């Protein structure tokens, strides 16, 4: 089921998500919905808070730009190693039509549970490393515009408020 993606500055997006205590069918259903929602919105990553669920769950699929990667769901992801630096022009499904340069670690290692509840560790680089950091930020109540200048953030905030108002006026748009 495709879920509605919250638009920043929705207050839910500023809240810290709670750890998943048990990977069960409800979490697997959430993961399935999140993949459907992410694909419908043409994204490469989505965090549960973006669909109004304050749980530490993210889904990612960077295969269009990293053919060697595969779609992956991470439950309770924790970045345990960060190496190097890179700057990437990031966008966000909760901030549609906007993109800004954000400084991130170039290579990361992330520990997480898979959809079977098994602990995994994955070393990520390129777009996957960026996406894991971006989506993990969402779990901590941070959006990519929190990494840019106050002036740029305020300009984007005004545009998002206008977009939300337009969507409320014309729900089918």
C-alpha positions as CSV (number, residue, x, y, z in Angstrom):
1,X,0.0,0.0,0.0
2,X,1.4,3.4,-1.0
3,X,1.3,5.7,2.1
4,X,1.3,9.5,2.2
5,X,4.7,11.1,2.6
6,X,4.8,13.9,5.1
7,X,6.1,17.2,3.9
8,X,8.6,19.2,5.9
9,X,8.3,21.1,8.2
10,X,5.8,18.5,9.6
11,X,6.5,18.2,13.3
12,X,6.7,14.4,13.1
13,X,9.8,14.8,11.0
14,X,11.6,16.5,13.9
15,X,10.9,13.6,16.4
16,X,13.3,10.8,17.2
17,X,12.0,7.4,16.1
18,X,11.8,4.6,18.6
19,X,13.8,1.3,18.2
20,X,11.9,-1.7,16.9
21,X,11.7,-4.2,19.8
22,X,10.6,-7.2,17.7
23,X,10.8,-7.8,13.9
24,X,7.4,-9.3,13.2
25,X,4.8,-9.3,10.5
26,X,3.6,-5.8,11.2
27,X,7.2,-4.5,10.7
28,X,7.5,-6.6,7.5
29,X,4.2,-5.1,6.3
30,X,5.5,-1.6,7.0
31,X,8.7,-2.4,5.1
32,X,6.6,-3.6,2.1
33,X,4.5,-0.4,2.2
34,X,7.6,1.7,2.5
35,X,9.2,0.1,-0.6
36,X,5.9,0.6,-2.6
37,X,5.7,4.3,-1.4
38,X,9.4,5.0,-2.2
39,X,9.1,3.5,-5.7
40,X,5.8,5.3,-6.4
41,X,7.6,8.6,-5.5
42,X,10.7,7.7,-7.5
43,X,13.0,7.8,-4.5
44,X,16.1,5.9,-3.5
45,X,15.4,5.9,0.3
46,X,12.6,6.3,2.7
47,X,12.5,6.4,6.5
48,X,9.4,5.3,8.6
49,X,8.9,8.8,10.1
50,X,8.4,10.2,6.6
51,X,5.2,8.1,6.5
52,X,4.2,9.1,10.0
53,X,5.6,6.0,11.8
54,X,8.1,6.8,14.6
55,X,10.0,3.5,14.3
56,X,13.6,3.0,13.3
57,X,13.0,1.5,9.9
58,X,14.5,2.6,6.6
59,X,14.3,1.2,3.0
60,X,16.8,1.9,0.3
61,X,17.3,1.1,-3.4
62,X,20.2,2.7,-5.2
63,X,20.3,0.1,-8.1
64,X,19.5,2.8,-10.8
65,X,22.8,4.5,-10.0
66,X,24.7,1.5,-8.3
67,X,23.7,-1.6,-10.4
68,X,25.8,-3.8,-8.0
69,X,23.6,-2.9,-5.0
70,X,20.2,-4.4,-4.2
71,X,17.1,-3.1,-2.4
72,X,17.6,-3.3,1.3
73,X,15.5,-2.7,4.5
74,X,17.3,-1.8,7.7
75,X,15.7,-2.0,11.1
76,X,17.4,-0.1,13.9
77,X,20.3,0.9,11.7
78,X,23.4,2.2,13.6
79,X,26.3,3.7,11.7
80,X,29.4,2.3,13.5
81,X,32.2,3.5,11.2
82,X,32.5,6.7,9.2
83,X,35.4,7.3,6.8
84,X,36.5,10.2,4.5
85,X,34.4,13.1,3.4
86,X,32.3,13.8,0.3
87,X,29.8,16.4,-0.8
88,X,26.6,15.2,-2.5
89,X,23.6,17.2,-3.9
90,X,20.8,15.6,-1.9
91,X,17.0,15.8,-2.3
92,X,14.3,14.3,-0.1
93,X,10.8,12.9,-0.7
94,X,9.6,15.0,2.2
95,X,11.1,18.2,0.6
96,X,10.0,17.7,-3.1
97,X,11.7,19.7,-5.8
98,X,14.6,20.8,-3.6
99,X,18.2,19.8,-3.6
100,X,21.3,21.2,-1.9
101,X,24.9,20.1,-1.3
102,X,25.4,18.3,2.0
103,X,28.7,17.1,3.4
104,X,28.7,13.5,4.5
105,X,31.1,10.6,5.2
106,X,32.3,9.0,2.0
107,X,32.3,5.4,3.3
108,X,30.3,4.1,6.3
109,X,29.7,0.8,8.0
110,X,26.2,0.2,9.3
111,X,24.9,-2.4,11.7
112,X,21.1,-3.3,11.5
113,X,18.5,-6.0,11.7
114,X,17.1,-7.4,8.4
115,X,13.4,-8.3,7.9
116,X,14.0,-11.7,9.5
117,X,15.4,-10.0,12.6
118,X,19.0,-11.1,11.9
119,X,21.8,-8.7,12.7
120,X,23.8,-7.6,9.6
121,X,26.8,-5.4,9.0
122,X,27.3,-3.6,5.7
123,X,30.0,-1.4,4.4
124,X,28.6,1.2,2.1
125,X,30.1,3.7,-0.3
126,X,28.9,6.2,-3.0
127,X,25.2,6.8,-3.2
128,X,24.3,4.0,-0.7
129,X,26.5,5.6,2.0
130,X,24.9,8.9,1.4
131,X,21.4,7.4,1.4
132,X,22.0,5.5,4.7
133,X,23.2,8.6,6.4
134,X,20.3,10.7,5.0
135,X,17.7,8.1,6.1
136,X,19.3,7.6,9.5
137,X,19.2,11.3,10.0
138,X,15.4,11.1,9.5
139,X,15.2,8.5,12.4
140,X,16.9,11.1,14.6
141,X,14.6,14.0,13.7
142,X,17.0,15.6,11.2
143,X,16.3,16.5,7.6
144,X,18.9,17.4,5.0
145,X,18.1,21.1,5.2
146,X,19.3,21.0,8.8
147,X,22.8,20.6,7.2
148,X,22.6,23.8,5.1
149,X,22.6,27.5,5.8
150,X,19.8,29.1,7.8
151,X,18.9,31.4,4.8
152,X,18.6,28.5,2.3
153,X,16.6,26.5,4.9
154,X,14.1,29.4,5.5
155,X,13.6,29.9,1.7
156,X,12.9,26.1,1.3
157,X,10.6,26.2,4.4
158,X,8.5,28.9,2.8
159,X,8.3,26.9,-0.5
160,X,7.2,23.7,1.4
161,X,4.5,25.6,3.4
162,X,3.2,26.9,0.1
163,X,3.3,23.4,-1.4
164,X,1.4,22.0,1.6
165,X,-1.2,24.7,1.3
166,X,-1.7,23.9,-2.4
167,X,-2.0,20.2,-1.7
168,X,-4.6,20.9,1.0
169,X,-6.6,23.1,-1.4
170,X,-6.3,20.5,-4.3
171,X,-5.9,17.1,-2.7
172,X,-5.8,15.2,-6.0
173,X,-2.8,17.3,-7.3
